[in-house]
Amino acid sequence: MPAYPARLVSLPPQPRAALPADLADVRRKLEQLAAAGQIPELIELVLGLLVQLRDKNTALSARLASALRELYGRKSQKVSTEQLMLLFAELGDEAPQGAAGSALSSEPGAEAPPQPEQGLVPQPPEPPKPLRGHRGRAPLPAHLPRETRVVPVPEAERKCPQCGADRKCIGHRTSEVLEFVPAQFRIIEEQREKLACPRCPEQGVTTADSEKVMDRGRPGPGLLASIIVEKFEDAMPLYRQAQQYARFGVSLSPSTLGEWSAFALDVLAPVAKRIQERVLGACYVRADDTGMRVLDRDHPAGVRRGHIWAFVGAELVTFVYAPDWQPKHPAALLQGFTGHLQGDGYAGYAAMLRGGDDGDDGERIVPEERRLGCGMHIRAKFEKAAKGGDARAAVALAYFKAIYRIEAACKAEALSAEARLARRQELSLPVVDELYQWIHELHLRLVPNTPLYVATQYAINHEAAWRRCFTDGRFEIDNGEVERQLRRVALGRKNYLFAGSDEGAKRLAVGYTIFGSCRMHGTNPLAWGTDVIGKLQAGWPRERLDELLPAAWARASLASPAAGDAGAS
């Protein structure tokens, strides 16, 4: 055993402070090792304890920094090339040359550093840029109504100052003023004709049927559509709408608006149901969920957490409310689904069985080979690590930047599914391979529970599912469309705070379904709602609901402008 200075073995007596039981055991163990002269063992024990404390402190510091960023920082996942290059500068020689080149080359005109022959990241073509027009003001929309206002020269300036003759008009200097005409309420007095035979009074009176959309209420289809559009598209709670209507001199209580809103959503529910059938009948569906607070008198806190699920497919979106996060709720919806499902790392997907909770054969609704991962969720973990100060995460972000640049070029060129698949196989897959080679090598050297360790572990866990996205040109490489749809729910949730009941939450799902689908097709929601509410209440055939879906309705309104103008008048 090597000789150690006596001061390490013979410690001067120190007054002992009262210690917790676990630390007292550690002290006792250290004293025993010191008394036995086992100094190497003592050092290893102390270093082991320090490593544990360091790892725990690192993890707690990362959690605290993450919580502060969530509370006060930016929510965007975008990382600029300048930020990446600053992080690469911190890494120095540790940064893979291929990743650094990808980060630089994502900016037009940037010069990539020299790269070795091996490990080059294939560079995709530049996405075509939109042509720039004139630098002046953008023209006003051509479909807006116009009126001409002639401004005459004042009478005192109409005569020539030299000869006194009247000046002649030689033209006009034209300019445009964009004006806003406030919406207005109007009262439509419905006078239903009554007929009676003067010769046969015993035949009684025949009265025309009412054309009102609500038997015991006074709102017209335009007002009903306006209420729900402002709630779901503009995230305006009903009490604010009541305040807005009061400025027009119309007093409507929030409770009255709530009843009318519920009625309108119940009228539109068959359309939302048909949208759901179309979405779940697609061969490729994307899914995600978000929380929704629901009032519950039986809950100790008076409110509990429900969930709003979003499913995107067939160029439509459907929302479904579930009272909790159990997989049986999406499983009940997906019983007949046989396509590919894209989502995040929700563990409940693997627990969804056909036949309900007690499925006879235990067959998974979405087996592993039909599960697709999400590149946005993987990237978000590395973005979180980078914002936490770990420069090594910039390597992954640079690779993701190259991958998404390829996707942007494919969309800008409007490539077919076959052409996009070929582009991905040529350019994207080599980048994915290099990314995961770096992830697997780095993961073995990371401290557990740190943000970068969590990011690499998540990426490894979902590698197979994400790689599956690159096997078919119809698949997207992330779940971005669903995330964007759920932002509307999150925005509304910040304003109206909660749903009043499970039934109210189900109606919220109906509203987000119909207006989310309108948004996907650029359909005017007010015009659509006004027209469709009127048609459904007039007895529109249920077998012709497809004609009322946003895309079909928009095409029909172009052929017959009267329908499209219904909500604009």
C-alpha positions in Angstrom: 0.0 0.0 0.0 1.5 3.4 -0.9 2.5 5.7 1.9 0.2 8.6 2.6 1.0 11.7 4.7 0.1 11.2 8.3 -2.3 14.1 8.2 -4.6 12.1 6.0 -4.8 9.3 8.5 -4.6 11.0 11.8 -7.2 13.7 11.7 -7.5 16.2 14.5 -10.6 15.7 16.6 -13.5 17.9 15.5 -16.7 18.6 17.3 -19.4 16.4 15.9 -22.7 17.9 14.7 -25.9 15.9 14.8 -26.3 14.2 11.5 -29.2 12.4 9.8 -29.1 8.6 10.1 -27.9 8.1 6.5 -25.0 10.6 6.8 -24.1 9.2 10.2 -23.7 5.8 8.6 -21.5 7.3 5.9 -19.3 9.0 8.5 -19.0 5.7 10.4 -17.9 3.9 7.3 -15.3 6.5 6.5 -13.9 6.4 10.0 -13.6 2.6 9.8 -11.7 2.9 6.5 -9.4 5.6 7.8 -8.7 3.6 11.0 -7.9 0.5 9.0 -5.6 2.5 6.7 -7.7 1.7 3.6 -7.2 5.1 2.1 -7.8 4.1 -1.6 -11.1 2.6 -0.7 -12.0 5.7 1.3 -11.2 7.9 -1.7 -13.2 5.8 -4.1 -16.2 5.9 -1.7 -16.0 9.7 -1.4 -15.6 10.1 -5.1 -18.6 7.8 -5.8 -20.7 9.9 -3.4 -19.6 13.1 -5.1 -20.5 11.7 -8.5 -23.9 10.8 -7.4 -24.4 14.3 -5.9 -23.1 15.9 -9.1 -25.4 13.9 -11.3 -28.4 14.6 -9.2 -27.5 18.3 -9.0 -27.1 18.5 -12.8 -30.4 16.9 -13.3 -32.2 19.2 -10.9 -30.5 22.3 -12.4 -31.6 21.2 -15.8 -35.2 20.7 -14.6 -35.2 24.1 -13.0 -33.7 25.8 -16.1 -36.3 24.0 -18.2 -39.1 25.1 -16.0 -38.0 28.7 -16.0 -37.8 28.7 -19.8 -41.3 27.2 -20.1 -42.5 29.9 -17.8 -40.7 32.9 -19.2 -38.9 31.9 -22.4 -39.9 31.6 -26.0 -42.0 28.6 -27.0 -40.8 28.4 -30.6 -38.6 25.4 -31.5 -36.8 27.4 -34.3 -33.0 27.6 -33.9 -31.3 30.0 -36.3 -28.1 29.2 -38.2 -26.3 31.9 -36.2 -27.3 30.2 -33.0 -26.1 26.8 -34.3 -22.7 28.2 -35.4 -22.2 29.7 -31.9 -22.8 26.3 -30.4 -20.5 24.7 -32.9 -17.8 27.2 -32.0 -18.1 26.0 -28.4 -17.6 22.4 -29.5 -14.5 23.2 -31.6 -13.0 20.0 -33.1 -15.7 17.8 -31.4 -18.3 19.0 -34.0 -18.8 16.5 -36.9 -17.8 18.3 -40.2 -20.9 17.0 -42.0 -23.2 18.5 -39.4 -21.5 21.8 -39.4 -21.7 21.9 -43.2 -25.4 21.2 -43.1 -26.0 24.1 -40.7 -24.1 26.5 -42.9 -25.5 25.4 -46.2 -29.1 25.9 -45.0 -28.6 29.6 -45.6 -28.4 30.8 -49.2 -24.9 32.1 -50.1 -23.2 30.6 -47.0 -19.9 28.9 -47.6 -19.6 25.5 -46.0 -16.2 24.6 -44.4 -14.1 21.9 -46.1 -15.4 18.4 -45.4 -13.7 15.1 -45.6 -14.6 12.6 -48.3 -16.2 10.3 -45.8 -19.2 11.4 -43.8 -20.4 14.1 -46.2 -24.0 15.1 -45.7 -25.7 15.3 -49.2 -26.9 18.8 -49.8 -30.5 19.2 -51.1 -31.4 21.8 -53.8 -32.4 25.2 -52.7 -36.2 25.5 -52.3 -37.5 27.9 -55.1 -38.2 31.3 -53.8 -41.4 33.2 -54.6 -41.0 36.0 -57.2 -40.9 39.4 -55.7 -43.3 41.9 -57.1 -43.1 45.7 -56.9 -41.9 47.2 -53.6 -45.0 49.4 -53.2 -48.1 48.6 -51.2 -49.9 45.3 -51.8 -53.1 45.8 -53.9 -56.4 45.6 -52.0 -58.5 42.5 -52.5 -60.4 42.7 -55.8 -63.6 41.0 -54.3 -64.3 43.9 -51.9 -67.2 46.1 -52.8 -66.2 49.5 -54.1 -67.9 52.9 -54.1 -66.7 56.1 -55.8 -66.5 59.4 -54.0 -65.8 62.4 -56.2 -64.0 65.3 -54.4 -64.6 68.6 -56.3 -62.2 71.5 -56.3 -63.4 74.2 -54.0 -65.5 77.0 -55.6 -62.9 79.6 -54.9 -60.3 77.7 -57.0 -62.4 76.8 -60.0 -61.6 80.0 -62.0 -58.4 80.7 -63.8 -56.5 83.4 -61.7 -55.1 84.9 -65.0 -58.2 85.3 -67.3 -61.0 84.5 -64.9 -62.5 81.8 -67.1 -64.0 78.6 -65.6 -61.5 75.8 -65.5 -62.4 72.5 -67.3 -62.1 69.1 -65.7 -59.3 67.2 -67.4 -59.4 64.1 -65.2 -59.1 62.8 -61.7 -56.2 61.9 -59.4 -57.3 58.6 -57.9 -56.4 57.1 -54.5 -57.9 54.3 -52.4 -59.2 54.3 -48.8 -59.8 51.1 -47.0 -62.8 51.6 -44.8 -64.5 49.3 -42.2 -68.3 49.0 -42.0 -69.2 47.6 -38.6 -71.5 44.5 -38.5 -75.1 45.3 -37.6 -78.0 43.5 -36.1 -81.3 43.5 -38.0 -84.7 42.2 -37.1 -86.5 40.0 -39.6 -90.2 40.0 -38.9 -91.6 36.7 -40.1 -95.2 36.9 -41.2 -96.5 33.5 -42.0 -99.5 33.5 -44.3 -102.7 32.1 -43.0 -105.4 30.8 -45.4 -109.0 29.9 -44.8 -111.9 29.1 -47.1 -114.7 31.7 -46.6 -117.2 29.1 -47.9 -116.0 26.1 -45.8 -115.1 27.4 -42.3 -115.1 23.8 -41.1 -111.9 23.1 -43.1 -110.0 25.3 -40.6 -107.0 27.5 -41.2 -103.8 26.6 -43.1 -100.6 28.4 -41.9 -97.3 28.5 -43.6 -94.5 26.7 -41.8 -91.9 28.9 -40.0 -88.5 29.3 -41.6 -86.8 30.0 -38.2 -83.9 27.7 -37.5 -84.6 27.6 -33.8 -88.3 27.0 -32.8 -88.3 28.7 -29.4 -85.5 31.1 -30.0 -85.0 34.2 -32.0 -81.5 33.9 -33.5 -81.1 33.6 -37.2 -78.5 31.3 -38.9 -76.1 34.2 -39.3 -76.1 35.1 -35.7 -75.7 31.4 -34.6 -72.8 31.0 -37.0 -71.2 34.3 -35.8 -71.3 33.2 -32.1 -69.6 29.9 -32.7 -67.1 31.3 -35.2 -65.9 33.9 -32.8 -65.6 31.3 -30.0 -63.7 28.7 -32.0 -61.8 30.7 -34.6 -61.2 33.8 -32.6 -61.1 32.2 -29.1 -63.6 34.8 -27.8 -65.4 33.6 -24.7 -69.2 34.2 -24.6 -69.1 36.9 -21.9 -66.8 39.0 -24.2 -69.2 38.5 -27.1 -72.0 39.7 -24.8 -70.0 42.8 -24.1 -69.4 43.3 -27.8 -73.1 43.0 -28.6 -74.0 45.5 -25.8 -72.0 48.1 -27.7 -74.4 47.6 -30.6 -77.3 48.2 -28.2 -78.4 44.5 -28.0 -78.4 43.0 -24.5 -77.8 39.2 -24.6 -76.6 37.4 -21.5 -73.7 34.9 -21.7 -76.1 32.1 -20.6 -78.3 32.9 -23.5 -75.4 32.9 -25.9 -74.3 29.6 -24.3 -77.7 28.0 -25.1 -77.6 29.3 -28.7 -74.0 28.1 -29.1 -75.0 24.6 -27.9 -77.9 24.5 -30.2 -75.8 25.5 -33.3 -73.2 22.9 -32.5 -75.9 20.2 -32.1 -77.3 21.2 -35.5 -73.8 20.8 -37.0 -73.0 17.6 -35.2 -74.0 15.3 -38.1 -71.4 17.1 -40.4 -68.8 16.7 -37.7 -69.6 13.0 -37.5 -69.3 12.6 -41.2 -65.9 14.3 -41.1 -64.8 11.9 -38.4 -65.9 8.9 -40.6 -63.9 10.3 -43.5 -60.8 10.9 -41.3 -60.8 7.4 -39.7 -61.4 5.8 -43.1 -58.1 7.1 -44.5 -55.1 4.9 -44.9 -52.8 7.4 -43.1 -53.9 9.3 -39.9 -51.9 11.5 -37.6 -53.0 11.8 -33.9 -52.2 13.7 -30.7 -54.0 15.1 -27.7 -54.0 18.0 -25.3 -55.5 18.6 -21.8 -58.9 20.2 -21.1 -60.1 21.3 -17.7 -63.6 20.2 -17.0 -65.8 21.3 -14.1 -66.7 18.3 -11.8 -68.6 18.8 -8.5 -67.7 15.3 -7.4 -63.9 16.0 -7.7 -62.1 17.3 -4.6 -60.7 20.2 -6.6 -64.0 20.9 -8.3 -62.3 20.4 -11.7 -60.6 17.5 -13.4 -58.4 17.0 -16.4 -60.0 15.7 -19.6 -58.4 15.3 -23.0 -59.1 16.5 -26.5 -57.8 14.2 -29.2 -57.1 15.4 -32.7 -56.9 13.1 -35.7 -55.9 14.4 -39.2 -56.5 12.4 -42.3 -58.1 12.7 -45.8 -57.3 16.5 -45.6 -59.7 16.9 -42.7 -59.4 17.0 -39.0 -61.7 15.5 -36.3 -61.5 16.2 -32.5 -62.8 13.9 -29.9 -63.2 14.5 -26.1 -62.1 11.8 -23.6 -62.7 12.2 -19.8 -59.3 10.8 -19.0 -56.0 9.7 -20.7 -56.8 6.0 -20.8 -56.1 4.3 -24.2 -59.6 2.8 -24.3 -61.1 6.1 -25.5 -59.0 6.4 -28.7 -59.2 2.6 -29.1 -63.0 2.8 -29.2 -62.7 5.3 -32.0 -60.1 3.3 -34.0 -61.7 -0.1 -33.9 -62.1 -0.2 -37.7 -58.9 1.5 -38.5 -56.4 -0.5 -40.6 -53.9 2.1 -41.8 -50.7 3.8 -40.6 -51.0 6.0 -37.4 -48.5 8.7 -36.7 -48.1 10.1 -33.3 -45.7 10.8 -30.4 -44.5 8.5 -27.7 -47.8 7.9 -26.0 -47.6 4.5 -24.4 -51.3 3.9 -24.8 -51.0 3.2 -28.5 -49.4 -0.2 -27.8 -52.3 -1.0 -25.4 -55.1 -0.4 -27.8 -56.7 -3.8 -28.7 -59.5 -4.7 -31.0 -62.8 -5.6 -29.4 -62.4 -3.2 -26.5 -60.7 -3.7 -23.2 -61.3 -7.4 -23.2 -60.5 -8.1 -26.9 -60.9 -11.7 -27.8 -57.7 -12.2 -29.8 -55.7 -9.4 -28.2 -54.8 -8.0 -31.6 -53.3 -4.5 -31.5 -55.3 -1.9 -33.4 -52.0 -0.3 -34.6 -49.2 -2.9 -34.6 -45.6 -1.7 -34.4 -45.0 -2.0 -38.2 -47.8 0.5 -38.8 -46.7 3.1 -36.2 -45.0 6.2 -37.5 -42.8 8.5 -35.4 -42.6 12.3 -35.2 -39.4 14.2 -36.1 -40.7 17.3 -34.3 -40.9 15.5 -31.0 -37.4 14.1 -31.4 -36.0 17.5 -32.5 -37.7 19.2 -29.6 -35.7 17.2 -27.0 -32.4 18.3 -28.6 -33.6 21.9 -28.9 -34.4 21.8 -25.2 -30.9 20.5 -24.4 -29.3 23.2 -26.6 -31.3 26.0 -24.9 -30.2 24.5 -21.6 -26.6 25.2 -22.6 -25.3 21.9 -23.9 -23.5 22.8 -27.2 -23.4 19.1 -28.3 -27.1 19.3 -29.1 -26.3 21.6 -31.9 -25.0 18.7 -33.9 -28.4 17.0 -33.9 -30.2 20.3 -34.7 -27.9 20.8 -37.7 -28.8 17.4 -39.1 -32.5 18.1 -38.5 -32.1 21.4 -40.3 -30.7 19.6 -43.4 -33.5 17.0 -43.3 -36.2 19.7 -43.1 -34.6 21.7 -45.8 -35.0 18.7 -48.1 -38.7 18.4 -47.1 -39.2 22.1 -47.8 -37.8 21.7 -51.2 -40.1 18.8 -51.9 -43.2 20.8 -50.9 -42.1 23.9 -52.8 -41.7 21.8 -56.0 -45.0 20.1 -55.3 -43.4 16.6 -55.9 -45.6 13.6 -56.2 -45.4 10.9 -53.5 -43.2 8.8 -55.7 -40.8 11.7 -56.5 -40.7 12.7 -52.8 -39.8 9.1 -51.8 -37.0 9.0 -54.4 -35.7 12.4 -53.1 -35.7 11.1 -49.5 -33.9 7.9 -50.4 -31.2 9.9 -52.3 -30.8 12.8 -49.9 -32.6 12.4 -46.6 -31.7 8.8 -45.5 -27.9 9.4 -45.6 -28.5 12.4 -43.2 -30.7 10.2 -41.0 -28.0 7.5 -40.9 -25.3 10.0 -39.9 -27.6 11.5 -37.3 -28.2 8.2 -35.6 -24.6 7.1 -35.8 -23.7 10.2 -33.9 -26.6 9.7 -31.4 -25.6 6.1 -30.6 -22.0 7.0 -30.1 -22.7 10.0 -27.9 -25.4 8.3 -25.8 -22.9 5.9 -24.2 -20.8 8.8 -22.8 -23.6 10.9 -21.4 -24.6 11.4 -17.7 -28.0 9.9 -17.1 -31.1 12.1 -16.6 -29.4 15.2 -18.2 -31.4 16.9 -21.0 -29.1 15.6 -23.8 -29.2 12.1 -22.4 -33.0 12.3 -22.3 -33.0 13.5 -25.9 -30.7 10.7 -27.2 -32.6 8.1 -25.3 -35.9 9.3 -26.8 -34.4 9.4 -30.3 -33.1 5.8 -29.9 -36.5 4.6 -28.6 -38.3 6.0 -31.6 -35.7 5.4 -34.2 -37.6 2.6 -36.0 -40.9 4.4 -36.0 -39.4 7.6 -37.3 -37.4 5.9 -40.0 -40.7 4.3 -41.2 -41.8 7.8 -42.3 -39.2 7.8 -45.0 -40.5 4.6 -46.6 -43.5 6.2 -48.3 -43.8 9.5 -50.0 -47.3 10.0 -48.7 -46.1 10.1 -45.1 -45.0 13.3 -43.4 -41.8 13.1 -41.3 -43.6 14.8 -38.3 -46.9 15.4 -36.7 -46.9 19.1 -37.4 -50.4 19.5 -38.8 -52.0 18.0 -35.7 -49.8 20.2 -33.5 -51.0 23.2 -35.4 -54.6 22.2 -35.0 -54.2 21.7 -31.3 -52.9 25.2 -30.9 -56.4 26.5 -31.5 -57.6 24.4 -28.5 -54.7 25.7 -26.4 -55.5 29.3 -27.4 -59.2 28.9 -26.6 -58.4 27.2 -23.3 -56.4 30.2 -22.2 -59.5 32.4 -22.7 -62.5 30.3 -21.6 -60.4 28.3 -19.1 -62.5 25.2 -18.8 -65.5 23.2 -20.1 -68.6 23.3 -18.0 -69.3 19.5 -18.3 -68.4 16.4 -20.3 -71.3 17.3 -22.7 -69.9 20.8 -23.1 -66.4 19.4 -23.8 -68.0 17.1 -26.5 -69.5 20.1 -28.1 -66.2 21.9 -28.1 -64.8 18.9 -30.1 -67.6 19.3 -32.6 -66.8 23.0 -33.0 -63.0 22.4 -33.5 -63.8 19.6 -35.9 -65.9 21.7 -38.3 -63.9 24.9 -38.2 -60.5 23.1 -38.2 -61.6 21.4 -41.4 -62.8 24.7 -42.9 -59.4 26.2 -42.1 -57.5 23.4 -43.8 -59.4 24.2 -47.1 -59.4 28.0 -46.7 -63.2 28.0 -46.5 -64.9 31.1 -45.0 -66.2 29.8 -41.7 -68.9 32.4 -41.2 -70.4 31.9 -44.7 -70.1 28.1 -44.4 -71.8 28.1 -41.0 -74.6 30.4 -42.0 -75.5 28.4 -45.1 -75.1 24.9 -43.6 -77.1 25.7 -40.4 -79.9 27.0 -42.6 -79.8 23.9 -44.9 -79.7 21.4 -42.1 -82.6 23.0 -40.3 -84.6 23.1 -43.5 -84.3 19.3 -43.8 -81.1 18.6 -45.8 -80.9 14.9 -46.6 -78.5 13.0 -44.4 -77.3 10.9 -47.3 -76.0 14.2 -48.9 -73.8 15.4 -46.0 -70.7 15.0 -48.1 -71.9 18.0 -50.1 -71.7 20.2 -47.0 -68.1 19.3 -46.1 -65.9 22.4 -46.4 -64.1 21.5 -49.6 -67.2 20.4 -51.5 -69.2 23.4 -50.2 -66.5 25.8 -51.3 -66.5 24.4 -54.8 -70.3 24.6 -54.9 -70.2 28.2 -53.6 -67.8 29.2 -56.4 -70.3 27.9 -58.9 -73.2 29.6 -57.1 -71.9 32.8 -55.4 -75.1 33.3 -53.5 -74.2 30.6 -51.0 -70.8 32.0 -50.4 -72.1 35.5 -49.9 -74.6 34.3 -47.2 -72.2 35.0 -44.3 -70.7 38.2 -45.7 -73.9 40.2 -46.1 
